Amino acid sequence: MQDQVTNSVRMQFCSRSENVAFARTATAVFASQLDFTIDQLDEIKLAVSEAVSNAIIHGYKNSPGMVRLELNIIGRTLEIIVSDSGAGIADVEWAMEAAHTTDANRMGLGFVFIKEYMDDLVVQSEVGKGTTLFMRKSTDPQVRH
Amino acid sequence: MEINAEQVGSSLVIRLNGELDMHTAPSFRQIADAGLKPPAVKHLVVVLSEVPFMDSSGIGALLGRYRIVREKRGKLVLVGMNTAVRRVLEMAGVLEIVEVADTERRALARL
């Protein structure tokens, strides 16, 4: 039987750089309901920071828009969903490879860090419609990589 | 983020206090680039002991400044990273190309 969602938070905020810190801090506070270590909470903060920065820089290209953040606790797993209604990604596989970026200031490392620090990452994107990142991280050693 | 910059001999020392991300990295870039403009300034020491968090925007800002000091035939020295910051810098390969020191005094002593 699959675990049910036992707690959930949904929020949306303006695509402003000030809100990146808010998003990662709020996520870490929510995630602390599970038995994550301090190092794992740092990893979660980094993944959210990269995902929200991507939405602001690549999704909305630093113009006004709304970023949505959904957090779910499912058993011993934290699910993080970050989505925007921005430009979208034409080639997701290409974008997820190291050093592929349209923003030289971040070295193309955003997806590299997310893949490294989260147990699971799925990216759905449509050009002109937006991008959604589904990320999961578990306290269960059998799930963790 | 608080940013303190001071020229010490041929080095620019920048002491950061706060999280380095896409919101704060532009201020760091601006202050570092202004401080590195004089031809006499060749090296950059960045004190990270009060930086609890850094993401790829922070790494990009550091690597951009590394290119500037390298063009001046100088060095970039990072001082006092916490575990989380050290991990992301290691993963990005930054620690393979820059110098690392325990303290600001030791960083300046090797320049």
gemmi code that builds the backbone of each chain (N, CA, C; Angstrom):
import gemmi

chains = {
    "A": [
        ("MET", (0.844, -1.205, 0.000), (0.000, 0.000, 0.000), (0.881, 1.257, 0.000)),
        ("GLN", (0.553, 2.229, -0.821), (1.354, 3.443, -0.892), (1.062, 4.358, 0.294)),
        ("ASP", (2.102, 5.037, 0.773), (1.911, 5.978, 1.868), (1.045, 7.151, 1.418)),
        ("GLN", (0.306, 7.694, 2.362), (-0.551, 8.841, 2.088), (0.186, 10.137, 2.437)),
        ("VAL", (-0.272, 11.240, 1.867), (0.244, 12.553, 2.253), (-0.286, 12.856, 3.649)),
        ("THR", (0.635, 13.083, 4.591), (0.202, 13.352, 5.973), (0.289, 14.830, 6.342)),
        ("ASN", (1.040, 15.574, 5.559), (1.085, 17.023, 5.787), (1.465, 17.702, 4.476)),
        ("SER", (0.976, 18.899, 4.294), (1.173, 19.558, 3.007), (1.148, 21.074, 3.169)),
        ("VAL", (1.964, 21.749, 2.391), (1.980, 23.213, 2.367), (2.029, 23.659, 0.915)),
        ("ARG", (1.253, 24.656, 0.577), (1.330, 25.238, -0.766), (1.469, 26.740, -0.627)),
        ("MET", (2.366, 27.297, -1.400), (2.534, 28.754, -1.371), (2.943, 29.231, -2.746)),
        ("GLN", (2.723, 30.496, -2.996), (3.251, 31.090, -4.214), (3.787, 32.469, -3.874)),
        ("PHE", (4.807, 32.863, -4.610), (5.461, 34.133, -4.308), (5.976, 34.749, -5.594)),
        ("CYS", (6.218, 36.058, -5.523), (6.702, 36.790, -6.696), (8.096, 36.284, -7.081)),
        ("SER", (8.370, 36.351, -8.378), (9.665, 35.874, -8.880), (10.745, 36.925, -8.637)),
        ("ARG", (10.975, 37.193, -7.366), (11.997, 38.161, -6.960), (13.116, 37.418, -6.234)),
        ("SER", (14.333, 37.890, -6.427), (15.481, 37.183, -5.858), (15.425, 37.128, -4.332)),
        ("GLU", (14.791, 38.130, -3.712), (14.668, 38.125, -2.243), (13.945, 36.873, -1.750)),
        ("ASN", (13.064, 36.314, -2.580), (12.229, 35.201, -2.131), (12.915, 33.843, -2.210)),
        ("VAL", (14.097, 33.792, -2.792), (14.823, 32.515, -2.853), (15.174, 32.051, -1.435)),
        ("ALA", (15.669, 32.976, -0.617), (16.023, 32.627, 0.765), (14.778, 32.219, 1.551)),
        ("PHE", (13.667, 32.927, 1.313), (12.416, 32.580, 1.987), (12.004, 31.147, 1.648)),
        ("ALA", (12.066, 30.814, 0.355), (11.613, 29.488, -0.098), (12.458, 28.372, 0.526)),
        ("ARG", (13.780, 28.536, 0.510), (14.616, 27.441, 1.041), (14.501, 27.326, 2.560)),
        ("THR", (14.348, 28.477, 3.240), (14.226, 28.433, 4.699), (12.892, 27.812, 5.115)),
        ("ALA", (11.816, 28.220, 4.441), (10.489, 27.664, 4.745), (10.483, 26.157, 4.502)),
        ("THR", (11.126, 25.741, 3.422), (11.169, 24.308, 3.108), (11.938, 23.540, 4.179)),
        ("ALA", (13.053, 24.101, 4.629), (13.858, 23.423, 5.651), (13.081, 23.295, 6.955)),
        ("VAL", (12.330, 24.334, 7.298), (11.523, 24.281, 8.530), (10.458, 23.187, 8.405)),
        ("PHE", (9.802, 23.137, 7.254), (8.771, 22.104, 7.027), (9.407, 20.714, 7.040)),
        ("ALA", (10.571, 20.596, 6.383), (11.251, 19.297, 6.268), (11.717, 18.771, 7.614)),
        ("SER", (11.927, 19.670, 8.564), (12.452, 19.246, 9.867), (11.440, 18.424, 10.658)),
        ("GLN", (10.199, 18.310, 10.147), (9.235, 17.391, 10.765), (9.672, 15.945, 10.587)),
        ("LEU", (10.442, 15.689, 9.528), (10.994, 14.356, 9.313), (12.379, 14.285, 9.965)),
        ("ASP", (12.906, 13.074, 10.080), (14.179, 12.909, 10.799), (15.385, 13.130, 9.889)),
        ("PHE", (15.390, 14.230, 9.158), (16.557, 14.540, 8.335), (17.697, 15.011, 9.227)),
        ("THR", (18.922, 14.696, 8.823), (20.088, 15.214, 9.535), (20.303, 16.677, 9.137)),
        ("ILE", (21.169, 17.357, 9.851), (21.490, 18.743, 9.507), (22.054, 18.820, 8.088)),
        ("ASP", (22.923, 17.865, 7.747), (23.498, 17.849, 6.391), (22.410, 17.684, 5.332)),
        ("GLN", (21.452, 16.801, 5.611), (20.368, 16.587, 4.642), (19.488, 17.824, 4.502)),
        ("LEU", (19.254, 18.527, 5.623), (18.470, 19.772, 5.533), (19.224, 20.812, 4.703)),
        ("ASP", (20.561, 20.832, 4.842), (21.371, 21.729, 4.000), (21.223, 21.360, 2.519)),
        ("GLU", (21.171, 20.069, 2.243), (21.021, 19.609, 0.849), (19.659, 20.020, 0.288)),
        ("ILE", (18.631, 19.891, 1.124), (17.281, 20.285, 0.699), (17.238, 21.788, 0.414)),
        ("LYS", (17.869, 22.574, 1.298), (17.902, 24.031, 1.094), (18.578, 24.380, -0.229)),
        ("LEU", (19.672, 23.688, -0.518), (20.396, 23.980, -1.760), (19.531, 23.633, -2.978)),
        ("ALA", (18.869, 22.463, -2.928), (18.039, 22.046, -4.061), (16.913, 23.047, -4.313)),
        ("VAL", (16.269, 23.508, -3.249), (15.164, 24.473, -3.411), (15.701, 25.812, -3.927)),
        ("SER", (16.855, 26.216, -3.412), (17.462, 27.469, -3.857), (17.735, 27.424, -5.359)),
        ("GLU", (18.258, 26.290, -5.826), (18.557, 26.153, -7.253), (17.267, 26.114, -8.085)),
        ("ALA", (16.275, 25.382, -7.594), (15.022, 25.253, -8.346), (14.309, 26.602, -8.473)),
        ("VAL", (14.249, 27.344, -7.365), (13.555, 28.643, -7.396), (14.373, 29.659, -8.209)),
        ("SER", (15.693, 29.608, -8.082), (16.539, 30.504, -8.892), (16.328, 30.218, -10.379)),
        ("ASN", (16.241, 28.934, -10.738), (15.976, 28.564, -12.133), (14.664, 29.178, -12.626)),
        ("ALA", (13.633, 29.079, -11.781), (12.314, 29.607, -12.168), (12.396, 31.116, -12.430)),
        ("ILE", (13.112, 31.825, -11.560), (13.200, 33.282, -11.675), (14.069, 33.689, -12.879)),
        ("ILE", (15.228, 33.021, -12.999), (16.188, 33.439, -14.036), (15.795, 32.901, -15.409)),
        ("HIS", (15.524, 31.588, -15.480), (15.266, 30.970, -16.791), (13.781, 30.982, -17.146)),
        ("GLY", (12.936, 30.731, -16.134), (11.499, 30.702, -16.401), (10.977, 32.082, -16.757)),
        ("TYR", (11.192, 33.021, -15.826), (10.640, 34.368, -16.019), (11.665, 35.364, -16.552)),
        ("LYS", (12.907, 34.907, -16.713), (13.977, 35.772, -17.242), (14.028, 37.106, -16.484)),
        ("ASN", (13.932, 36.972, -15.154), (14.011, 38.102, -14.226), (12.887, 39.128, -14.407)),
        ("SER", (11.808, 38.754, -15.092), (10.649, 39.645, -15.189), (9.560, 39.136, -14.236)),
        ("PRO", (8.533, 39.955, -13.965), (7.546, 39.557, -12.949), (6.777, 38.284, -13.305)),
        ("GLY", (6.552, 37.471, -12.302), (5.773, 36.242, -12.459), (5.575, 35.635, -11.087)),
        ("MET", (4.895, 34.515, -11.025), (4.676, 33.850, -9.739), (5.323, 32.470, -9.750)),
        ("VAL", (6.022, 32.174, -8.660), (6.638, 30.856, -8.477), (5.795, 30.108, -7.442)),
        ("ARG", (5.487, 28.863, -7.748), (4.685, 28.062, -6.826), (5.570, 26.996, -6.166)),
        ("LEU", (5.350, 26.827, -4.875), (6.127, 25.842, -4.109), (5.146, 24.972, -3.331)),
        ("GLU", (5.215, 23.674, -3.569), (4.332, 22.734, -2.858), (5.209, 21.722, -2.131)),
        ("LEU", (4.908, 21.508, -0.858), (5.680, 20.574, -0.038), (4.732, 19.520, 0.516)),
        ("ASN", (5.090, 18.261, 0.344), (4.265, 17.171, 0.859), (5.118, 16.203, 1.656)),
        ("ILE", (4.573, 15.747, 2.762), (5.207, 14.654, 3.499), (4.419, 13.388, 3.208)),
        ("ILE", (5.135, 12.423, 2.649), (4.512, 11.150, 2.266), (5.321, 10.051, 2.948)),
        ("GLY", (4.785, 9.519, 4.047), (5.563, 8.545, 4.813), (6.826, 9.210, 5.343)),
        ("ARG", (7.980, 8.641, 4.968), (9.255, 9.206, 5.422), (9.910, 10.029, 4.316)),
        ("THR", (9.109, 10.429, 3.347), (9.645, 11.149, 2.186), (9.090, 12.563, 2.111)),
        ("LEU", (9.988, 13.495, 1.777), (9.568, 14.871, 1.503), (9.491, 15.048, -0.010)),
        ("GLU", (8.351, 15.519, -0.470), (8.191, 15.841, -1.893), (8.163, 17.355, -2.036)),
        ("ILE", (8.958, 17.858, -2.958), (9.022, 19.305, -3.214), (8.677, 19.538, -4.678)),
        ("ILE", (7.692, 20.385, -4.914), (7.308, 20.694, -6.290), (7.464, 22.205, -6.496)),
        ("VAL", (8.315, 22.584, -7.420), (8.539, 24.003, -7.737), (8.106, 24.225, -9.174)),
        ("SER", (7.206, 25.172, -9.384), (6.735, 25.376, -10.756), (6.617, 26.856, -11.093)),
        ("ASP", (6.752, 27.135, -12.381), (6.562, 28.494, -12.881), (5.731, 28.431, -14.151)),
        ("SER", (5.224, 29.579, -14.573), (4.474, 29.677, -15.829), (5.262, 30.523, -16.819)),
        ("GLY", (6.563, 30.278, -16.828), (7.453, 31.101, -17.643), (7.759, 30.515, -18.998)),
        ("ALA", (9.005, 30.727, -19.437), (9.393, 30.429, -20.822), (9.407, 28.949, -21.160)),
        ("GLY", (9.644, 28.100, -20.166), (9.773, 26.675, -20.451), (11.155, 26.335, -20.998)),
        ("ILE", (11.442, 25.033, -21.052), (12.752, 24.560, -21.516), (12.529, 23.733, -22.777)),
        ("ALA", (13.210, 24.110, -23.858), (13.019, 23.408, -25.134), (13.591, 21.993, -25.073)),
        ("ASP", (14.755, 21.846, -24.447), (15.416, 20.542, -24.392), (15.831, 20.259, -22.942)),
        ("VAL", (14.970, 19.558, -22.224), (15.205, 19.331, -20.792), (16.475, 18.517, -20.557)),
        ("GLU", (16.679, 17.490, -21.366), (17.873, 16.639, -21.179), (19.148, 17.457, -21.323)),
        ("TRP", (19.183, 18.307, -22.312), (20.361, 19.156, -22.526), (20.562, 20.087, -21.339)),
        ("ALA", (19.465, 20.694, -20.876), (19.557, 21.661, -19.769), (20.044, 21.007, -18.483)),
        ("MET", (19.763, 19.715, -18.326), (20.118, 19.043, -17.073), (21.565, 18.560, -17.044)),
        ("GLU", (22.240, 18.657, -18.174), (23.644, 18.240, -18.183), (24.520, 19.334, -17.587)),
        ("ALA", (25.619, 18.909, -16.955), (26.527, 19.857, -16.298), (27.056, 20.882, -17.290)),
        ("ALA", (27.138, 22.116, -16.821), (27.753, 23.217, -17.562), (26.938, 23.699, -18.757)),
        ("HIS", (25.748, 23.127, -18.957), (24.883, 23.667, -20.003), (24.012, 24.753, -19.375)),
        ("THR", (24.230, 25.967, -19.789), (23.462, 27.055, -19.184), (23.340, 28.222, -20.146)),
        ("THR", (22.301, 29.006, -19.917), (22.181, 30.268, -20.646), (22.493, 31.421, -19.692)),
        ("ASP", (22.950, 31.085, -18.475), (23.283, 32.093, -17.477), (24.691, 31.813, -16.952)),
        ("ALA", (25.675, 32.547, -17.460), (27.074, 32.289, -17.115), (27.354, 32.527, -15.637)),
        ("ASN", (26.490, 33.293, -14.960), (26.742, 33.594, -13.552), (26.548, 32.396, -12.635)),
        ("ARG", (25.873, 31.338, -13.133), (25.611, 30.190, -12.254), (26.267, 28.918, -12.765)),
        ("MET", (27.014, 29.006, -13.839), (27.880, 27.924, -14.316), (27.124, 26.648, -14.716)),
        ("GLY", (25.815, 26.694, -14.851), (25.080, 25.488, -15.222), (25.073, 24.413, -14.143)),
        ("LEU", (25.215, 24.834, -12.906), (25.348, 23.864, -11.808), (24.027, 23.559, -11.100)),
        ("GLY", (22.979, 24.314, -11.401), (21.725, 24.169, -10.666), (21.186, 22.745, -10.676)),
        ("PHE", (20.983, 22.189, -11.860), (20.443, 20.826, -11.956), (21.442, 19.792, -11.432)),
        ("VAL", (22.736, 20.079, -11.568), (23.765, 19.151, -11.062), (23.602, 18.967, -9.557)),
        ("PHE", (23.444, 20.089, -8.854), (23.278, 20.014, -7.397), (21.968, 19.328, -7.019)),
        ("ILE", (20.904, 19.647, -7.723), (19.608, 19.034, -7.387), (19.690, 17.517, -7.570)),
        ("LYS", (20.263, 17.080, -8.692), (20.363, 15.638, -8.946), (21.235, 14.952, -7.891)),
        ("GLU", (22.282, 15.642, -7.478), (23.208, 15.055, -6.501), (22.571, 14.949, -5.111)),
        ("TYR", (21.795, 15.959, -4.736), (21.323, 16.045, -3.360), (19.925, 15.469, -3.125)),
        ("MET", (19.149, 15.287, -4.193), (17.815, 14.729, -4.004), (17.804, 13.277, -4.465)),
        ("ASP", (16.886, 12.475, -3.902), (16.805, 11.066, -4.306), (16.178, 10.931, -5.680)),
        ("ASP", (15.324, 11.877, -6.017), (14.591, 11.750, -7.272), (14.290, 13.141, -7.833)),
        ("LEU", (14.442, 13.297, -9.128), (14.114, 14.567, -9.793), (13.432, 14.270, -11.121)),
        ("VAL", (12.261, 14.870, -11.309), (11.559, 14.780, -12.594), (11.267, 16.207, -13.039)),
        ("VAL", (11.571, 16.507, -14.296), (11.331, 17.849, -14.832), (10.319, 17.752, -15.961)),
        ("GLN", (9.243, 18.509, -15.821), (8.257, 18.606, -16.898), (8.270, 20.044, -17.393)),
        ("SER", (8.379, 20.219, -18.703), (8.439, 21.582, -19.217), (7.825, 21.671, -20.599)),
        ("GLU", (7.220, 22.809, -20.854), (6.656, 23.062, -22.173), (6.985, 24.498, -22.547)),
        ("VAL", (7.560, 24.664, -23.724), (7.954, 26.006, -24.157), (6.738, 26.927, -24.202)),
        ("GLY", (6.887, 28.076, -23.549), (5.799, 29.055, -23.528), (4.773, 28.816, -22.436)),
        ("LYS", (4.844, 27.656, -21.771), (3.860, 27.327, -20.724), (4.475, 27.323, -19.325)),
        ("GLY", (5.715, 26.860, -19.245), (6.348, 26.831, -17.923), (7.032, 25.513, -17.619)),
        ("THR", (7.584, 25.455, -16.409), (8.383, 24.293, -15.988), (7.983, 23.888, -14.574)),
        ("THR", (7.943, 22.582, -14.345), (7.686, 22.061, -13.003), (8.768, 21.043, -12.646)),
        ("LEU", (9.344, 21.226, -11.460), (10.332, 20.277, -10.938), (9.689, 19.489, -9.804)),
        ("PHE", (9.722, 18.163, -9.919), (9.260, 17.278, -8.846), (10.495, 16.665, -8.201)),
        ("MET", (10.703, 16.961, -6.933), (11.888, 16.445, -6.240), (11.442, 15.648, -5.012)),
        ("ARG", (12.190, 14.590, -4.719), (11.874, 13.796, -3.529), (13.146, 13.483, -2.767)),
        ("LYS", (13.035, 13.477, -1.450), (14.143, 13.063, -0.607), (13.559, 12.347, 0.611)),
        ("SER", (14.161, 11.217, 0.942), (13.607, 10.383, 2.003), (14.584, 10.222, 3.163)),
        ("THR", (14.033, 9.983, 4.337), (14.883, 9.631, 5.480), (15.070, 8.117, 5.544)),
        ("ASP", (14.377, 7.399, 4.659), (14.486, 5.938, 4.633), (15.757, 5.539, 3.885)),
        ("PRO", (16.706, 4.883, 4.558), (17.974, 4.536, 3.896), (17.784, 3.657, 2.661)),
        ("GLN", (16.678, 2.906, 2.600), (16.455, 2.041, 1.434), (16.045, 2.832, 0.201)),
        ("VAL", (15.557, 4.037, 0.426), (15.153, 4.892, -0.689), (16.304, 5.790, -1.099)),
        ("ARG", (17.093, 6.233, -0.087), (18.161, 7.195, -0.359), (19.227, 6.597, -1.251)),
        ("HIS", (19.819, 7.459, -2.079), (20.968, 7.006, -2.845), (22.250, 7.511, -2.199)),
    ],
    "B": [
        ("MET", (23.029, 40.610, 3.265), (24.424, 40.212, 3.464), (25.290, 41.431, 3.736)),
        ("GLU", (26.173, 41.299, 4.709), (27.149, 42.360, 4.958), (28.430, 42.026, 4.203)),
        ("ILE", (28.975, 43.032, 3.516), (30.200, 42.831, 2.751), (31.198, 43.901, 3.160)),
        ("ASN", (32.363, 43.445, 3.636), (33.405, 44.372, 4.040), (34.615, 44.147, 3.141)),
        ("ALA", (35.082, 45.208, 2.492), (36.225, 45.085, 1.584), (37.367, 45.977, 2.055)),
        ("GLU", (38.568, 45.436, 1.987), (39.742, 46.187, 2.429), (40.942, 45.790, 1.571)),
        ("GLN", (41.689, 46.793, 1.124), (42.912, 46.491, 0.384), (44.065, 46.344, 1.369)),
        ("VAL", (44.752, 45.207, 1.287), (45.919, 44.954, 2.142), (47.086, 44.653, 1.203)),
        ("GLY", (47.957, 45.631, 1.013), (49.055, 45.460, 0.073), (48.525, 45.234, -1.335)),
        ("SER", (48.947, 44.138, -1.947), (48.492, 43.844, -3.312), (47.241, 42.957, -3.321)),
        ("SER", (46.627, 42.805, -2.144), (45.454, 41.925, -2.042), (44.189, 42.707, -1.681)),
        ("LEU", (43.088, 42.236, -2.224), (41.787, 42.728, -1.791), (41.195, 41.663, -0.878)),
        ("VAL", (40.862, 42.061, 0.347), (40.238, 41.127, 1.293), (38.756, 41.462, 1.375)),
        ("ILE", (37.913, 40.467, 1.109), (36.469, 40.670, 1.220), (35.933, 39.722, 2.277)),
        ("ARG", (35.312, 40.300, 3.290), (34.726, 39.504, 4.371), (33.207, 39.510, 4.195)),
        ("LEU", (32.645, 38.309, 4.058), (31.205, 38.180, 3.819), (30.507, 37.702, 5.086)),
        ("ASN", (29.320, 38.226, 5.312), (28.518, 37.793, 6.456), (27.072, 37.638, 5.995)),
        ("GLY", (26.669, 36.379, 5.755), (25.315, 36.119, 5.280), (25.322, 35.061, 4.197)),
        ("GLU", (24.158, 34.803, 3.636), (24.006, 33.750, 2.634), (24.330, 34.291, 1.241)),
        ("LEU", (25.064, 33.504, 0.465), (25.477, 33.936, -0.874), (24.630, 33.199, -1.909)),
        ("ASP", (23.662, 33.925, -2.478), (22.772, 33.318, -3.479), (22.497, 34.326, -4.589)),
        ("MET", (21.473, 34.083, -5.416), (21.254, 34.961, -6.569), (20.865, 36.382, -6.150)),
        ("HIS", (20.391, 36.543, -4.920), (20.019, 37.872, -4.444), (21.237, 38.662, -3.971)),
        ("THR", (22.169, 37.977, -3.315), (23.306, 38.679, -2.708), (24.570, 38.648, -3.574)),
        ("ALA", (24.657, 37.677, -4.499), (25.874, 37.558, -5.312), (26.178, 38.819, -6.136)),
        ("PRO", (25.172, 39.503, -6.706), (25.494, 40.705, -7.493), (26.231, 41.785, -6.680)),
        ("SER", (25.881, 41.963, -5.398), (26.584, 42.944, -4.560), (28.032, 42.538, -4.368)),
        ("PHE", (28.241, 41.251, -4.113), (29.613, 40.751, -3.963), (30.402, 40.992, -5.255)),
        ("ARG", (29.796, 40.649, -6.399), (30.487, 40.833, -7.688), (30.878, 42.292, -7.886)),
        ("GLN", (29.934, 43.186, -7.601), (30.146, 44.616, -7.820), (31.285, 45.141, -6.946)),
        ("ILE", (31.263, 44.785, -5.657), (32.288, 45.279, -4.730), (33.645, 44.668, -5.061)),
        ("ALA", (33.662, 43.381, -5.384), (34.925, 42.718, -5.724), (35.519, 43.313, -7.003)),
        ("ASP", (34.683, 43.505, -8.011), (35.196, 44.016, -9.290), (35.752, 45.429, -9.136)),
        ("ALA", (35.075, 46.254, -8.315), (35.577, 47.617, -8.078), (36.907, 47.568, -7.332)),
        ("GLY", (37.012, 46.697, -6.352), (38.232, 46.591, -5.563), (39.393, 46.011, -6.335)),
        ("LEU", (39.102, 45.220, -7.365), (40.165, 44.588, -8.161), (40.602, 45.462, -9.333)),
        ("LYS", (39.945, 46.591, -9.524), (40.273, 47.451, -10.680), (41.696, 48.004, -10.663)),
        ("PRO", (42.186, 48.532, -9.519), (43.539, 49.100, -9.537), (44.566, 48.056, -9.964)),
        ("PRO", (45.479, 48.409, -10.880), (46.471, 47.431, -11.344), (47.317, 46.850, -10.212)),
        ("ALA", (47.502, 47.621, -9.138), (48.334, 47.141, -8.025), (47.678, 46.004, -7.247)),
        ("VAL", (46.363, 45.871, -7.377), (45.655, 44.797, -6.651), (45.628, 43.546, -7.530)),
        ("LYS", (46.302, 42.518, -7.081), (46.430, 41.302, -7.898), (45.703, 40.100, -7.298)),
        ("HIS", (45.579, 40.078, -5.991), (45.032, 38.889, -5.317), (43.689, 39.211, -4.647)),
        ("LEU", (42.907, 38.148, -4.478), (41.622, 38.300, -3.795), (41.525, 37.244, -2.685)),
        ("VAL", (41.263, 37.714, -1.485), (41.018, 36.823, -0.346), (39.547, 36.977, 0.038)),
        ("VAL", (38.809, 35.874, 0.021), (37.396, 35.935, 0.395), (37.207, 35.150, 1.684)),
        ("VAL", (36.764, 35.842, 2.714), (36.573, 35.215, 4.030), (35.123, 34.730, 4.118)),
        ("LEU", (34.975, 33.403, 4.232), (33.644, 32.777, 4.171), (33.192, 32.220, 5.524)),
        ("SER", (33.939, 32.534, 6.587), (33.622, 31.915, 7.879), (32.236, 32.290, 8.406)),
        ("GLU", (31.687, 33.413, 7.950), (30.332, 33.816, 8.374), (29.320, 33.628, 7.248)),
        ("VAL", (29.610, 32.716, 6.323), (28.678, 32.404, 5.225), (28.086, 31.017, 5.481)),
        ("PRO", (26.849, 30.943, 5.970), (26.277, 29.639, 6.302), (25.753, 28.874, 5.088)),
        ("PHE", (25.568, 29.589, 3.958), (24.938, 28.941, 2.794), (25.469, 29.562, 1.511)),
        ("MET", (25.726, 28.705, 0.513), (26.115, 29.197, -0.811), (25.531, 28.255, -1.859)),
        ("ASP", (24.950, 28.830, -2.911), (24.448, 27.983, -4.001), (25.214, 28.297, -5.289)),
        ("SER", (24.701, 27.860, -6.430), (25.469, 27.995, -7.674), (25.674, 29.454, -8.082)),
        ("SER", (24.784, 30.349, -7.628), (24.993, 31.772, -7.920), (26.242, 32.281, -7.207)),
        ("GLY", (26.445, 31.825, -5.976), (27.639, 32.208, -5.225), (28.888, 31.623, -5.854)),
        ("ILE", (28.795, 30.371, -6.275), (29.942, 29.721, -6.912), (30.300, 30.438, -8.215)),
        ("GLY", (29.273, 30.787, -8.983), (29.521, 31.518, -10.232), (30.209, 32.846, -9.973)),
        ("ALA", (29.794, 33.525, -8.892), (30.407, 34.817, -8.556), (31.877, 34.632, -8.177)),
        ("LEU", (32.164, 33.577, -7.418), (33.573, 33.314, -7.038), (34.411, 32.973, -8.269)),
        ("LEU", (33.874, 32.113, -9.141), (34.642, 31.710, -10.322), (34.873, 32.881, -11.288)),
        ("GLY", (33.909, 33.772, -11.358), (34.087, 34.962, -12.185), (35.228, 35.830, -11.681)),
        ("ARG", (35.324, 35.955, -10.352), (36.420, 36.742, -9.758), (37.747, 35.995, -9.894)),
        ("TYR", (37.692, 34.667, -9.867), (38.911, 33.867, -10.072), (39.501, 34.177, -11.445)),
        ("ARG", (38.642, 34.289, -12.450), (39.134, 34.603, -13.804), (39.814, 35.967, -13.836)),
        ("ILE", (39.247, 36.922, -13.097), (39.832, 38.274, -13.079), (41.225, 38.251, -12.451)),
        ("VAL", (41.372, 37.606, -11.292), (42.692, 37.598, -10.636), (43.694, 36.762, -11.440)),
        ("ARG", (43.208, 35.740, -12.118), (44.107, 34.923, -12.938), (44.665, 35.759, -14.098)),
        ("GLU", (43.807, 36.583, -14.678), (44.277, 37.479, -15.752), (45.326, 38.456, -15.239)),
        ("LYS", (45.225, 38.788, -13.936), (46.216, 39.690, -13.329), (47.422, 38.915, -12.792)),
        ("ARG", (47.445, 37.624, -13.071), (48.484, 36.725, -12.545), (48.498, 36.719, -11.018)),
        ("GLY", (47.308, 36.828, -10.444), (47.176, 36.780, -8.994), (46.494, 35.489, -8.561)),
        ("LYS", (46.146, 35.438, -7.282), (45.521, 34.240, -6.715), (44.203, 34.588, -6.028)),
        ("LEU", (43.319, 33.593, -6.001), (42.100, 33.697, -5.191), (42.260, 32.731, -4.025)),
        ("VAL", (42.136, 33.253, -2.807), (42.235, 32.396, -1.619), (40.905, 32.462, -0.860)),
        ("LEU", (40.350, 31.279, -0.566), (39.116, 31.198, 0.217), (39.461, 30.827, 1.652)),
        ("VAL", (38.808, 31.507, 2.585), (39.145, 31.332, 4.004), (37.904, 30.895, 4.787)),
        ("GLY", (38.063, 29.844, 5.598), (37.077, 29.521, 6.634), (35.719, 29.048, 6.173)),
        ("MET", (35.681, 28.029, 5.308), (34.380, 27.518, 4.856), (33.756, 26.573, 5.873)),
        ("ASN", (32.443, 26.628, 6.053), (31.784, 25.599, 6.866), (31.601, 24.344, 6.009)),
        ("THR", (31.114, 23.273, 6.614), (31.028, 21.981, 5.923), (30.142, 22.046, 4.682)),
        ("ALA", (28.971, 22.686, 4.807), (28.025, 22.722, 3.689), (28.605, 23.504, 2.505)),
        ("VAL", (29.235, 24.629, 2.811), (29.817, 25.456, 1.743), (30.995, 24.722, 1.097)),
        ("ARG", (31.798, 24.076, 1.925), (32.940, 23.320, 1.380), (32.461, 22.218, 0.436)),
        ("ARG", (31.364, 21.561, 0.799), (30.844, 20.459, -0.036), (30.444, 20.943, -1.426)),
        ("VAL", (29.728, 22.051, -1.492), (29.275, 22.513, -2.816), (30.458, 23.033, -3.637)),
        ("LEU", (31.431, 23.634, -2.963), (32.614, 24.120, -3.684), (33.445, 22.943, -4.198)),
        ("GLU", (33.504, 21.884, -3.401), (34.214, 20.669, -3.842), (33.510, 20.051, -5.041)),
        ("MET", (32.193, 19.947, -4.935), (31.419, 19.311, -6.001), (31.544, 20.076, -7.314)),
        ("ALA", (31.650, 21.391, -7.198), (31.770, 22.230, -8.394), (33.207, 22.270, -8.925)),
        ("GLY", (34.137, 21.658, -8.186), (35.529, 21.633, -8.635), (36.293, 22.910, -8.331)),
        ("VAL", (35.679, 23.803, -7.536), (36.320, 25.091, -7.248), (37.586, 24.903, -6.407)),
        ("LEU", (37.544, 23.957, -5.460), (38.682, 23.807, -4.547), (39.912, 23.216, -5.242)),
        ("GLU", (39.705, 22.738, -6.477), (40.862, 22.225, -7.232), (41.664, 23.360, -7.871)),
        ("ILE", (41.054, 24.517, -8.015), (41.746, 25.586, -8.743), (42.071, 26.812, -7.878)),
        ("VAL", (41.391, 26.959, -6.737), (41.708, 28.108, -5.885), (42.519, 27.632, -4.688)),
        ("GLU", (43.063, 28.596, -3.942), (43.797, 28.239, -2.724), (42.861, 28.363, -1.525)),
        ("VAL", (43.167, 27.606, -0.491), (42.333, 27.604, 0.714), (43.229, 27.853, 1.920)),
        ("ALA", (42.761, 28.687, 2.840), (43.521, 28.955, 4.065), (42.576, 28.920, 5.264)),
        ("ASP", (43.150, 28.576, 6.427), (42.346, 28.496, 7.655), (41.946, 29.878, 8.158)),
        ("THR", (42.901, 30.814, 8.046), (42.646, 32.151, 8.585), (43.043, 33.211, 7.561)),
        ("GLU", (42.501, 34.386, 7.770), (42.819, 35.518, 6.884), (44.319, 35.827, 6.935)),
        ("ARG", (44.894, 35.734, 8.137), (46.324, 36.036, 8.306), (47.178, 35.055, 7.498)),
        ("ARG", (46.819, 33.772, 7.565), (47.573, 32.769, 6.797), (47.375, 32.964, 5.292)),
        ("ALA", (46.181, 33.369, 4.919), (45.923, 33.615, 3.486), (46.828, 34.732, 2.976)),
        ("LEU", (46.901, 35.817, 3.737), (47.712, 36.971, 3.309), (49.203, 36.634, 3.346)),
        ("ALA", (49.582, 35.760, 4.264), (51.002, 35.413, 4.407), (51.526, 34.686, 3.169)),
        ("ARG", (50.650, 33.990, 2.454), (51.129, 33.230, 1.294), (51.016, 34.010, -0.008)),
        ("LEU", (50.615, 35.270, 0.070), (50.468, 36.080, -1.153), (51.614, 37.084, -1.286)),
    ],
}
model = gemmi.Model(1)
for chain_id, residues in chains.items():
    chain = gemmi.Chain(chain_id)
    for i, (resn, *xyz) in enumerate(residues, 1):
        res = gemmi.Residue()
        res.name, res.seqid = resn, gemmi.SeqId(i, " ")
        for name, pos in zip(("N", "CA", "C"), xyz):
            atom = gemmi.Atom()
            atom.name, atom.element = name, gemmi.Element(name[0])
            atom.pos, atom.b_iso = gemmi.Position(*pos), 0.0
            res.add_atom(atom)
        chain.add_residue(res)
    model.add_chain(chain)
structure = gemmi.Structure()
structure.add_model(model)
structure.setup_entities()
